[in-house]
Amino acid sequence: MTASLTKKIAVCVLFIVSAFQFAAIAPEEGMFPLSDLDRAGLREAGLKISEKDIYNPGDVSLIDALVRVGGCSGSFVSPEGLIITNHHCAFSAVQLASTPEQDYLTQGFMAARRDMEIEAQGLTIRITVGYEDVSDQVLGAVAGVTDPVERINRIQTVSRAIARSAMDSDPTIDAAVSEMFIGKSYVLFKYRTIEDVRLVYVPSQNIGEFGGDTDNWEWPRHTGDYAFLRAYVAPDGSSAPYAKENVPYQPEKHLKINPNGVDDEDLVFILGYPGRTFRHRPAQFIKYQEQYLLPYVSELNDFMNQQMVAAGAEDRALELRLATRIKRNANVMKNYRGKMKGLRNIDLVETKKQEDAALAAFIRDNPSLQGQYGTLMADIDALYDQIFSDVYREMWLGQIYNSSNLLQVAHLLHDFRTALERVDPTARERMFERNRENVESALERIYTSYHRDVDVPILARMLYDASQFKGENKLRTIESLNLRNEEEALNFARQLIDGSSLTDHAYLADQVLASLSSFYAFSDPLLEFERSLAQEIAAHIKPEQDRREGQLNKLMGDYVNVKEQFLKKDFVPDANSTLRLTYGYIRGYSPRDATYMRPFTTVRGLIEKGAGGDPVYDYPAAIRERWEARDFGPYIKEDLGDVPVNILYDMDTTGGNSGSPIMNAYGELIGVNFDRAYDATINDFAWNQSYSRSIRVDIRFVLWVADKIGGAHLILDGLGIRR
């Protein structure tokens, strides 16, 4: 399984057949695409505005205020391009802007004037401007195709051609075809990208990350996980890279903030870009997740973080450089461990086995289905038997380049050279010059978090792990090293890295990439090692991966088709980073016996956590001063007698919903989504109203901190908040 196949299989997880209880109605769990809003039952649920106020093709609606910020969501909240999202979504940009002398990550950042806003490096804004179902075009290209490799190649080729045609017709947009159901339905999405994004106001780390990893994925929470950015464009309104002469973007729509917030059982809904859910697939993938991928990746991330924390312990500059990487690893690690716990608690593998057995019986008992689907379940079993036969090698291949920065550098250079060799020799010089800047930018991003004392032990760990593989999991490149123990793996990794010129970023940029001839003449032991691994993958592994991927595409399309017939319903497509709506109610829950979690936390609870002396619960002294003075202003929730900090609700969310605006029944912004409770980490595989809870920062806490603690008057003025 390459990274590509791993992603495909990751989309192939599971749909749970169950009845979910809501206060007003009982909709199917899921994140509704724009085309399916009429199926969501919003009016019956308590929506006070028209569905056309949410999405109205050809006219302005709430959708036009939504943006994608990197891998997160966000929303315009002013007519001058002001955006609210999560602190953790802006984290990498704040980290890149920070130095030990000017540590915005720790202290926070606030622009007192417009001209003091600074570049949010690495962040872009993407706005959805339209979509079109292209399933007939894509699937028409593979009608009658039986070879699985040819099938997947044709789907990819046609999808790219459709996107290219859309961009040729309108050069101001980006476009991509997204697979809504694997092997079954495809939609062309059109986007407008804004390149110039700036930091406006980011609270201090002890507000934006209060509780740290201890509280991550937990309830109760007291985290001010929010940040404000601004989108800029060229004076003529076109997208342009960061430049002083650029002007604030003027969105067609921005959200109105309701500073009065919400109460228990109020309807709320989200618009955003959820990443991936995996609910419409068979039992075998749950087994793959629970027994293999989740434990492997979480344990590896734990090991990598130990190396990075140790390396940065006495060096604040290095600690800052590694901060984003550590935070991401820690987030994935705890999320994956929560998923493992949840999968075991509800025994999802066994549940899915029973559902698949019922589906097999349905096919067997319906002669009309036998011809098309008679071997479906057996074919799925056979495919996963193959996947499990070399699962350790495939998981290792899925992580090796992400684990070692220098190996990632070598891989990038190898891919660049391979691409050059595919063109006519007379065109190579031109292609090299045209792509050199992009390669240099990619290298810059990789080297940002590189450190020798981190790369050596991590690469050694990966090499030793692979040296222990048996049978079909073996890799010839690693086997040839004859590493007999961990010490030999560490020595080899140390020698390989210390003997490589790739450790010198300046030399690579200034000398190796200076010209096509110098690039072709460059030789390096680490580059040769990566080339050997890449050649083994290309010659002996990728052909089988492509075959499995094509077979999976066809089988999963058939699986969804027949399951919809079995259940007599149309599924809501799994989330796939395209714009979706989901809704629910402000609601607590009982995660364990004799325990009820209320849906609101307060500043008092934040202060109580800080009383124990744990540094992860440090907070600005001004918070206690304002709280003790009862200086709550208009942001108090009267029945609590305090400012609400975080809120719990039973919406269906997942990764990518971070930064999504939470709106009330009138479409007004009342908070920003940022997390799920620990029991809800299995939302990606199964959703249930009894335990699936998401968490947001209350807009009243955002405004209170901006007003009383941060003095962020530029923000409050931009939001139209009267102080």
C-alpha atoms as one frame of an Amber mdcrd trajectory, in Angstrom:
protein
   0.000   0.000   0.000   1.538   3.310  -1.078   0.438   6.547   0.540  -2.084
   6.763  -2.295  -3.521   3.321  -1.589  -3.449   3.973   2.152  -5.552   7.088
   1.588  -7.941   5.171  -0.608  -8.335   2.454   1.987  -8.675   5.102   4.679
 -11.734   6.331   2.852 -13.039   2.793   2.984 -14.199   2.322   6.473 -17.677
   2.037   7.699 -21.325   2.862   7.990 -23.071   1.911  11.217 -26.663   0.793
  10.888 -28.431   2.230  13.895 -31.169   4.598  14.997 -30.039   8.003  16.244
 -32.256  10.133  18.448 -32.446  13.904  18.103 -34.704  16.247  20.033 -36.660
  17.392  17.000 -36.003  14.871  14.235 -33.810  11.865  13.502 -31.697  12.641
  10.405 -29.049  10.285   9.135 -25.684  11.065  10.655 -23.323  12.701   8.260
 -22.002  15.927   6.819 -24.363  17.079   4.106 -22.975  18.317   0.768 -24.518
  21.522  -0.561 -26.537  19.487  -3.048 -28.145  17.521  -0.195 -29.335  20.331
   2.078 -32.955  19.489   1.282 -32.362  16.062   2.872 -30.999  17.487   6.130
 -34.357  18.370   7.720 -33.136  21.767   8.917 -36.550  23.429   9.097 -37.966
  20.605  11.182 -34.901  20.811  13.424 -35.606  24.450  14.254 -33.831  26.542
  11.624 -35.290  30.069  11.621 -33.925  31.157   8.257 -34.483  29.760   4.788
 -32.220  27.052   3.434 -31.556  29.476   0.561 -30.049  31.848   3.113 -27.440
  29.141   3.673 -26.840  28.197   0.044 -28.378  29.915  -2.930 -26.654  29.284
  -6.281 -26.357  32.496  -8.254 -27.041  34.673  -5.214 -25.206  35.648  -2.037
 -25.680  33.366   0.991 -23.859  32.212   4.131 -21.732  29.861   2.044 -19.964
  32.896   0.575 -18.535  33.742   4.013 -16.827  30.345   4.328 -13.152  29.763
   3.618 -10.672  26.962   3.850  -7.554  28.009   5.781  -4.773  25.538   5.037
  -6.217  22.230   6.263  -8.815  23.969   8.456 -11.997  25.977   8.013 -12.701
  29.626   8.758 -15.138  32.421   7.996 -15.168  36.080   7.021 -16.444  38.230
   9.882 -16.019  41.726   8.440 -16.417  43.472   5.061 -12.642  44.027   5.006
 -11.462  40.434   4.789 -11.166  39.665   8.519 -11.278  35.905   9.165 -11.794
  33.944  12.368 -10.385  30.424  12.681  -8.588  28.393  15.354  -5.368  29.226
  17.165  -4.052  25.795  16.223  -4.847  26.460  12.549  -2.650  29.584  12.626
  -0.049  27.878  14.842   2.508  27.126  12.118   2.341  30.680  10.729   2.816
  32.130  14.228   5.712  29.731  14.809   7.403  30.765  11.550   7.062  34.442
  12.505   8.542  33.849  15.976  12.094  34.112  17.247  13.460  33.726  20.796
  13.620  37.526  20.934  10.146  38.107  19.466   8.238  35.046  20.601   4.712
  35.508  19.207   3.973  31.845  19.870   4.287  32.325  23.612   3.254  35.960
  23.951   0.633  36.158  21.209   0.417  38.695  18.417  -1.789  41.764  18.038
  -1.701  44.346  15.266  -2.760  47.665  16.770  -3.038  49.119  13.259  -3.699
  47.676   9.817  -0.137  48.372   8.673   1.199  46.263  11.569  -0.414  43.045
  10.326   2.276  40.544   9.313   2.490  37.776   6.731   1.023  34.433   7.771
   3.657  32.308   6.072   2.439  29.071   4.561  -1.266  29.921   4.796  -3.592
  30.466   1.849  -7.347  31.011   1.714  -9.577  28.959  -0.569 -13.180  29.920
  -1.329 -15.629  27.519  -3.006 -17.271  29.269  -5.955 -19.161  26.379  -7.549
 -19.529  22.664  -8.101 -20.813  20.245 -10.748 -21.530  16.521 -10.704 -19.252
  14.862 -13.270 -19.883  11.226 -12.317 -21.188  10.333 -15.780 -18.021  11.653
 -17.446 -15.667   9.916 -15.056 -17.458   6.577 -14.866 -18.232   6.644 -18.572
 -14.503   6.548 -19.204 -14.196   3.231 -17.354 -17.373   1.542 -18.559 -16.429
  -1.983 -19.524 -12.859  -1.656 -18.219 -11.977  -4.818 -16.295  -8.265  -4.294
 -15.684  -8.002  -2.612 -12.229  -4.832  -0.644 -13.047  -6.290   0.722 -16.249
  -9.497   1.613 -14.376  -7.802   3.733 -11.720  -5.468   5.349 -14.261  -8.389
   6.349 -16.470 -10.328   7.793 -13.541  -7.339   9.897 -12.535  -6.638  11.000
 -16.110 -10.223  12.012 -16.835 -10.557  13.778 -13.469  -7.431  15.838 -14.150
  -8.660  16.670 -17.656 -12.036  17.871 -16.344 -10.325  20.095 -13.767  -7.894
  21.456 -16.372 -10.742  22.293 -18.730 -12.534  24.236 -15.983  -9.405  26.237
 -15.206  -8.768  26.904 -18.898 -12.300  28.294 -19.165 -11.756  30.550 -16.130
  -8.084  31.280 -15.319  -9.074  32.995 -12.043 -10.080  29.709 -10.390  -8.549
  26.464  -9.226 -10.471  23.248  -9.778 -10.393  19.640  -8.636 -12.573  16.570
  -9.056 -13.403  15.016  -5.680 -14.488  11.416  -5.229 -17.668  11.530  -3.142
 -18.181   7.756  -3.057 -15.175   5.674  -4.058 -15.796   4.234  -7.500 -19.332
   5.616  -7.579 -19.699   9.428  -7.710 -17.459  12.386  -8.595 -17.934  16.159
  -8.303 -15.962  19.007  -9.870 -15.315  21.769  -7.316 -14.210  25.260  -8.317
 -12.230  27.429  -5.930 -10.783  30.917  -5.702  -7.451  31.051  -3.884  -6.128
  34.062  -1.963  -2.366  33.950  -1.499  -1.760  36.943   0.787  -2.923  36.102
   4.313  -1.821  38.089   7.374  -1.860  37.635  11.132  -4.073  40.171  12.885
  -4.693  38.901  16.406  -3.574  35.641  18.007  -3.938  35.219  21.779  -1.016
  34.133  23.918  -0.242  30.427  23.946  -1.515  30.056  27.513  -4.951  31.110
  26.244  -4.973  29.605  22.745  -3.461  26.307  23.909  -4.581  26.311  27.558
  -4.371  22.762  28.904  -1.940  21.644  26.189  -1.842  17.972  25.302  -3.289
  17.084  28.711  -6.680  18.545  27.795  -6.503  17.829  24.070  -9.530  15.731
  22.990 -10.962  16.044  26.503 -13.981  17.586  28.202 -14.285  19.790  30.170
 -12.142  22.270  28.214 -11.218  25.892  28.876  -9.238  26.710  25.734  -9.341
  29.986  23.793  -8.607  28.224  20.507  -9.169  31.131  18.134  -7.178  33.478
  15.896  -7.915  36.330  13.514  -6.387  36.634  10.051  -6.996  38.984   7.145
  -7.112  38.198   3.427  -5.414  40.601   1.020  -5.517  40.892  -2.774  -3.870
  43.063  -5.419  -5.367  46.553  -5.937  -7.260  45.240  -8.981  -8.895  42.529
  -6.832  -6.890  39.615  -8.209  -5.071  37.101  -6.067  -1.422  38.019  -5.520
   1.484  37.004  -3.266   2.245  39.078  -0.185   3.033  42.692  -1.120   2.796
  46.002   0.745   0.556  47.530  -1.912  -2.085  44.782  -1.562  -5.463  45.738
  -0.099  -7.954  43.888   2.148 -10.188  41.463   0.285 -13.865  42.411   0.268
 -15.951  39.231   0.576 -19.427  38.972  -0.894 -20.671  37.890   2.527 -19.431
  38.025   6.111 -21.016  36.496   9.192 -22.788  38.578  11.773 -21.680  37.907
  15.336 -24.317  37.387  18.008 -22.570  38.300  21.296 -25.464  36.861  23.327
 -24.456  33.270  22.572 -26.690  30.229  23.005 -28.331  28.095  25.710 -28.865
  24.376  26.404 -30.740  22.538  23.642 -30.436  25.420  21.149 -30.034  24.394
  17.502 -26.592  25.088  16.046 -25.041  24.270  12.690 -21.624  24.263  11.056
 -20.411  25.058   7.587 -16.881  23.912   6.886 -14.421  21.602   5.168 -14.340
  18.320   7.145 -11.417  16.112   6.135 -12.252  12.403   6.017 -14.850  10.098
   7.439 -14.860   6.393   6.688 -18.293   4.988   7.410 -19.493   3.287   4.241
 -17.074   0.377   4.093 -16.719  -3.227   5.276 -15.404  -4.797   8.478 -11.933
  -5.561   7.178 -10.854  -1.956   7.145 -11.882  -1.488  10.765  -9.606  -4.435
  11.546  -6.836  -2.756   9.510  -7.270   0.426  11.537  -7.650  -1.127  14.988
  -4.986  -3.820  14.787  -2.393  -2.232  12.529  -2.425   1.414  11.422  -3.677
   3.206  14.556  -1.248   1.536  17.008   1.678   1.750  14.579   1.338   5.464
  13.770   0.529   6.553  17.327   3.542   4.713  18.764   5.833   6.061  16.026
   4.638   9.626  16.627   5.283   9.186  20.337   8.861   8.110  19.607   9.470
  10.999  17.189   8.161  13.543  19.676  10.469  12.208  22.373  13.434  12.868
  20.078  12.270  16.368  19.167  11.433  17.415  22.721  14.864  16.223  23.886
  16.642  18.074  21.063  14.857  21.358  21.812  15.054  21.164  25.601  18.031
  23.540  25.885  17.582  25.496  22.662  14.525  27.782  22.385  15.213  28.594
  18.729  15.200  24.883  17.860  12.178  24.310  20.091  10.291  26.940  18.084
  11.345  25.358  14.789  10.064  21.962  15.915   6.908  23.253  17.643   4.448
  22.701  14.766   5.763  19.225  14.032   5.561  18.226  17.711   2.043  19.629
  18.048   0.793  17.761  14.974   2.343  14.480  16.091   0.899  14.811  19.591
  -2.533  15.581  18.186  -2.499  12.542  15.891  -1.115  10.321  18.644  -3.864
  11.120  21.138  -6.547  11.038  18.448  -5.452   7.594  17.266  -5.306   6.233
  20.797  -8.803   7.562  21.411  -9.982   5.810  18.264  -8.434   2.525  19.360
 -10.173   2.800  22.713 -13.492   3.638  21.081 -13.299   0.859  18.502 -12.626
  -1.703  21.201 -15.276  -0.349  23.532 -18.066  -0.808  20.994 -16.445  -3.827
  19.266 -16.939  -2.252  15.871 -15.167  -5.031  13.980 -17.652  -7.609  15.218
 -20.607  -5.310  14.525 -19.430  -4.802  10.961 -18.897  -8.532  10.456 -22.530
  -9.125  11.370 -23.704  -6.352   9.032 -21.601  -7.710   6.175 -22.959 -11.206
   6.782 -26.494  -9.791   6.536 -25.545  -8.036   3.293 -24.094 -11.256   1.868
 -27.336 -13.063   2.699 -29.334 -10.291   1.006 -27.302 -10.749  -2.198 -27.567
 -14.527  -1.985 -31.340 -14.431  -1.528 -31.951 -12.064  -4.479 -31.399 -13.777
  -7.838 -31.500 -10.407  -9.607 -28.385  -9.325  -7.669 -26.452 -12.568  -8.049
 -25.141 -11.822 -11.528 -23.671  -8.431 -10.635 -22.747  -8.856  -6.965 -22.587
 -12.613  -6.393 -18.831 -12.677  -5.680 -18.625  -9.194  -4.120 -18.099 -10.161
  -0.485 -15.673 -12.974  -1.344 -13.700 -10.590  -3.587 -13.487  -8.051  -0.744
 -12.225 -10.795   1.591  -9.587 -11.826  -0.937  -8.377  -8.255  -1.461  -7.959
  -7.624   2.253  -6.148 -10.933   2.676  -3.595  -9.537   0.239  -3.464  -6.214
   2.094  -2.859  -7.933   5.436  -0.123 -10.135   3.953   2.323  -7.231   3.638
   0.706  -4.674   5.944   3.875  -3.862   7.935   5.857  -3.001   4.842   3.052
  -0.847   3.510   2.589   1.074   6.763   6.352   1.633   6.913   6.388   2.964
   3.367   3.508   5.272   4.274   5.576   6.855   7.074   9.233   6.720   6.030
   9.410  10.007   4.141   7.396  11.899   6.738   9.633  10.648   9.527  13.057
  11.676   8.163  13.460  15.218   6.840  16.647  14.477   4.921  15.153  11.394
   3.299  12.245  13.634   2.291  14.770  16.049   0.743  16.388  13.168  -1.155
  12.976  11.989  -2.335  12.098  15.474  -3.610  15.374  15.743  -5.551  14.929
  12.242  -6.958  11.398  13.038  -8.136  12.608  16.269  -9.747  15.351  14.450
 -11.637  12.932  11.702 -12.706  10.525  14.331 -14.071  13.372  15.983 -16.011
  14.433  12.681 -17.546  10.934  12.092 -18.872  11.122  15.093 -21.221  13.134
  15.524 -24.372  16.787  16.402 -23.584  16.437  19.656 -25.511  13.634  20.770
 -23.161  15.293  19.863 -19.856  17.076  23.161 -19.324  13.835  25.069 -19.781
  11.920  22.703 -17.497  14.640  22.924 -14.839  14.522  26.718 -14.786  10.736
  26.771 -14.794  10.473  24.452 -11.764  13.591  25.326  -9.751  11.833  27.980
  -7.655   9.083  25.536  -6.661  11.667  22.930  -5.667  13.592  25.495  -3.617
  10.380  26.561  -1.844   9.546  22.947  -1.010  13.063  22.411   0.333  12.756
  25.542   2.470   9.657  24.103   4.142  11.353  20.775   4.842  14.526  22.308
   6.293  12.485  24.541   8.599  12.019  21.611  11.006  15.244  19.691  10.255
  17.839  18.981  12.920  20.551  16.376  12.788  19.978  15.143  16.363  16.339
  14.483  15.486  16.809  12.908  12.074  19.503  10.405  13.106  17.561   8.486
  15.809  14.298   8.598  13.871  15.877   7.267  10.682  17.663   4.606  12.745
  14.354   3.538  14.272  12.725   3.257  10.845  15.656   1.264   9.420  15.720
  -1.152  12.335  11.958  -1.702  12.159  12.211  -2.567   8.456  15.188  -4.857
   9.059  12.919  -7.048  11.217  10.287  -7.606   8.518   9.666 -11.199   7.452
   8.199 -12.887   4.392   6.306 -10.639   1.999   6.999  -7.608   4.185  10.731
  -7.609   3.424  12.364  -4.728   1.576  15.467  -5.653  -0.436  17.074  -2.253
   0.053  16.925  -2.585   3.827  17.716  -6.292   3.892  20.964  -5.617   2.002
  22.189  -3.428   4.887  22.342  -6.522   7.147  21.420  -4.579  10.290  21.502
  -7.074  13.149  20.447  -4.853  16.030  19.394  -1.328  16.995  22.970  -0.183
  17.591  23.999  -1.122  14.054  20.939   0.717  12.702  21.894   3.814  14.697
  25.490   3.687  13.463  24.375   3.301   9.848  21.897   6.208  10.118  24.560
   8.391  11.745  27.140   7.610   9.055  24.621   8.082   6.247  23.495  11.509
   7.476  26.899  12.776   8.609  28.376  11.807   5.258  25.683  13.567   3.262
  25.848  17.033   1.718  22.064  17.231   2.111  22.670  18.413   5.685  23.811
  21.734   4.188  20.719  23.561   2.929  22.728  26.562   1.679  25.063  24.351
  -0.355  22.124  22.542  -1.922  20.355  25.797  -2.840  23.392  27.793  -3.969
  25.546  25.120  -5.602  23.580  21.990  -6.494  20.488  23.787  -7.804  22.494
  26.563  -9.430  22.170  24.960 -12.868  20.959  21.845 -14.648  24.536  20.638
 -15.115  25.410  21.020 -11.402  22.189  19.275 -10.448  22.928  16.344 -12.755
  26.517  16.131 -11.516  25.513  16.008  -7.860  26.141  12.675  -6.133  25.448
  11.861  -2.506  25.242   8.658  -0.397  21.866   9.559   1.100  20.539  10.386
  -2.350  21.776   7.020  -3.599  20.150   5.209  -0.682  16.811   6.894  -1.378
  17.136   6.166  -5.093  17.633   2.464  -4.351  14.521   2.439  -2.165  12.486
   4.369  -4.740  13.566   2.037  -7.540  12.555  -1.001  -5.511   9.155   0.546
  -4.896   8.705   1.406  -8.574   9.795  -1.983  -9.887   8.508  -4.458  -7.317
   5.838  -2.786  -5.184   3.968  -0.059  -7.056   2.523  -2.296  -9.817   0.795
  -4.423  -7.175  -0.300  -1.318  -5.279  -1.886   0.087  -8.440  -3.664  -3.201
  -9.095  -5.096  -3.254  -5.577  -6.123   0.386  -5.772  -8.028  -0.183  -8.999
  -9.673  -3.312  -7.636 -10.619  -1.482  -4.452 -12.206   1.327  -6.437 -14.546
  -1.050  -8.247 -15.369  -3.222  -5.234 -16.193  -0.305  -2.952 -18.438   1.282
  -5.560 -20.364  -1.982  -5.821 -20.424  -2.361  -2.039 -22.097   1.030  -1.535
 -24.520   0.419  -4.396 -25.800  -2.882  -3.063 -25.830  -1.693   0.546 -28.074
   1.232  -0.401 -30.449  -1.270  -1.957 -30.257  -3.459   1.134 -31.053  -0.585
   3.512 -33.418   1.125   1.055 -31.750   4.519   1.486 -29.239   6.869  -0.123
 -26.175   7.441   2.027 -24.740  10.844   2.822 -21.249  10.743   1.257 -18.265
  10.434   3.555 -16.498  13.735   4.214 -13.672  14.445   1.766 -12.472  18.020
   2.472 -15.280  19.568   0.420 -17.785  22.066   1.792 -20.383  20.467   4.082
 -23.096  21.321   6.608 -23.814  19.480   9.829 -26.078  20.426  12.716 -27.079
  19.451  16.231 -27.927  20.840  19.642 -26.104  22.334  22.618 -26.089  19.267
  24.806 -24.120  17.556  27.559 -23.659  13.789  27.855 -22.794  10.894  30.145
 -19.517   9.307  29.012 -19.508   6.849  31.917 -21.761   5.540  34.667 -23.072
   8.119  37.166 -21.356  10.968  35.315 -22.995  13.851  33.497 -20.923  16.440
  31.616 -22.598  19.842  31.400 -22.312  21.598  28.019 -20.764  24.882  29.276
 -17.453  25.663  30.986 -16.592  29.033  32.519 -13.683  31.288  33.428 -14.059
  30.038  36.996 -13.214  26.517  35.820 -10.170  27.836  33.973  -8.897  29.457
  37.163  -9.600  26.305  39.173  -7.475  24.243  36.793  -4.648  26.745  37.167
  -4.692  26.479  40.969  -2.873  23.131  40.903   0.389  24.611  39.658   0.649
  22.439  36.525   2.360  24.655  33.886  -0.023  23.467  31.146  -2.736  25.317
  33.092  -0.854  28.593  33.301  -2.934  31.604  32.228  -2.477  35.400  32.055
  -2.768  37.088  35.446  -5.216  39.595  33.935  -7.820  36.835  33.589  -7.966
  36.291  37.351  -7.898  40.050  38.002 -10.849  40.713  35.674 -12.716  37.668
  37.011 -12.274  38.609  40.667 -13.409  42.149  39.851 -16.507  40.648  38.186
 -15.550  42.673  35.132 -17.534  40.551  32.688 -19.075  43.349  30.649 -21.849
  42.287  28.274 -20.239  38.858  27.776 -21.665  37.210  30.906 -24.071  34.258
  30.670 -26.543  35.228  33.354 -27.601  31.751  34.465 -23.939  30.816  34.948
 -22.964  34.132  36.510 -19.753  33.958  34.495 -18.259  34.211  31.010 -18.696
  30.900  29.152 -15.441  29.566  27.691 -16.202  26.340  25.798 -19.426  24.624
  24.742 -20.377  21.032  23.938 -22.808  19.928  21.208 -23.830  16.728  19.436
 -22.841  17.665  15.898 -21.094  15.307  13.501 -17.614  16.777  12.977 -14.130
  15.567  12.126 -10.673  16.862  11.235 -10.898  19.839   8.887 -13.884  21.208
  10.831 -11.351  22.983  13.012 -12.123  26.689  12.653 -15.635  26.071  11.337
 -18.070  28.809  12.371 -20.808  27.654  14.728 -24.076  29.404  13.875 -27.384
  29.644  15.679 -30.809  29.082  14.150 -30.655  32.574  12.600 -27.301  32.004
  10.915 -25.389  34.204  13.365 -21.874  33.336  14.549 -21.823  32.212  18.175
 -18.545  30.279  18.339 -15.714  28.467  16.563 -15.383  24.674  16.446 -12.006
  23.259  17.471 -12.167  19.740  18.901 -14.109  16.642  19.874 -14.464  14.851
  23.192 -12.237  11.781  23.593 -15.147   9.383  23.093 -15.938  11.130  19.790
 -12.548  10.500  18.189 -14.152   7.488  16.485 -16.505   9.848  14.615 -14.395
   9.085  11.566 -15.669   5.506  11.670 -18.981   5.714  13.488 -21.213   8.467
  14.838 -23.729   8.133  17.626 -25.712  10.872  19.317 -25.162   9.385  22.769
 -21.379   9.808  22.815 -20.322  11.929  19.828 -19.680  15.448  21.138 -17.804
  18.325  19.564 -16.298  21.346  21.325 -16.157  25.017  20.451 -14.883  28.230
  21.944 -17.802  30.503  22.870 -17.819  33.839  21.039 -18.433  35.529  24.393
 -15.038  34.322  25.657 -13.377  35.467  22.423 -14.865  38.950  22.810 -14.188
  39.134  26.554 -10.508  38.258  26.128 -10.139  40.644  23.175 -11.805  43.435
  25.128 -10.729  42.967  28.748  -7.452  41.025  28.456  -5.866  41.660  25.075
  -7.033  45.173  24.311  -7.587  44.072  20.711  -9.687  47.082  19.802  -8.914
  46.820  16.095 -10.633  43.426  16.129 -13.658  44.602  18.088 -14.090  47.626
  15.841 -13.815  45.414  12.750 -16.469  43.096  14.151 -18.796  45.993  14.888
 -18.810  45.206  18.611 -19.699  48.165  20.816 -17.450  48.320  23.886
